[in-house]
Amino acid sequence: MASELGKKEEISKVKVTSKTHVKPNKKIGKKECQLVTFDLPYLAFYYNQKLLFYKGAEFEEMVKKLKEGLEVVLVEFYQLAGKLGKDEEGVFRVEYGDEMEGVEVVEAASEDISIADLAVEEGTSALKDFIPYNGVLNLEGIHRPLLALQLTKLKDGLAIGCAFNHAILDGTSTWHFMSSWAEICNGSKSISAQPFLDRTQARNTRVKLDLSPPPSNGDASSNAKADPKLRERVFKFSEAAIDNIKSTVNAKAPSDGSKPFSTFQSLSVHIWRHVTKARHLKPEDYTVFTVFADCRKRVDPPMPDTYFGNLIQAIFTVTAAGLLSANPPEFGASMIQKVIEAHNSKAIDERNKEWESSPKIFEFKDAGVNCVAVGSSPRFRVYEVDFGWGKPEGVRSGSNNRFDGMVYLYQGKSGGRSIDVEISLEAPTMEKLEKDESFVLIGN
């Protein structure tokens, strides 16, 4: 389904009006924070992009409030106002100094585009002009800000485009920052949950990496150009649809006495099976399911929810396409459940030691053959990020870190157990998935 926004002539009307930088409003001094094994593999990912859009008529006042709130919240989240660097032994770290320029803030205008235009847009290519740092690698944080924002005036509201350097934080930390920023803008004198900034408490192995940033070429090298045949689509699963999927997967009690399948496991196998079917794979073809799991409560000792950084690991399971489709959904759900539950502190430690002995820098598409890879989480309260003018009308991911089979899960706007499923697939596969009534109708 094409929208008005999909027309290139419409989207080109985003006009940058100013570019400034915002720093913490207090002197902090010189700070250094070593990146750890959980962070380093993501240096060759791209900046993690999010787009939130809000209704509102007072653009200048909204921008003023956002900038003032940002100055305050950066006192606690000062790492986002710093840069990547290396110590004398070549170990990557976050460096902050009061003389640094801080967070990049671009103001722009696109007054022919409305909230409704953004809300119905299914692809990400049409949203690119609203989010900074398209095609920019995290490694470029050596000479770029670690957070860049674009505040765009719309016909009837405001779009907040964010680009976070994924080498220094994961989704949990991203939304902790966003909710804290919103708290300050909403009149709170302080944030309710302080970030836990000592990454070495989770892992203290020093790993030297010989990496240099590529030549800076602006946004010209967007990874979206690597495969122009990719399509994105948001499938909105209501509470009733989620409950239906979960009850179907749990219809037969497991014979081995294992726990019932969770909402995440049930929805994941639903997506995995239907995407695999749409790909028309041979029965003997392998298909991989990958989830980027939060390890804060899995490590020993456990880390607080407010741990600031990356504390995620990719967990994989694989089967033949024929087995996945021929067996009932609980077959795949059981595979997902077992691999997630097996990822305990021992497994995490073994994975870290293996990586440290032979460091491998992931590329954003190293998730596996014929994969379905799930990132983000419906547990992130993205629709509760209220800066003082109401909840967002929509929340989307940008075009960075997209590949065939990438899935982002978000809390549904209607709240409760509803979930938005944002999927990137090769165009022919997406067309087949859209025609698969047992997938589409249950979710829309």
Disulfide bonds with the S-S distance in Angstrom:
none
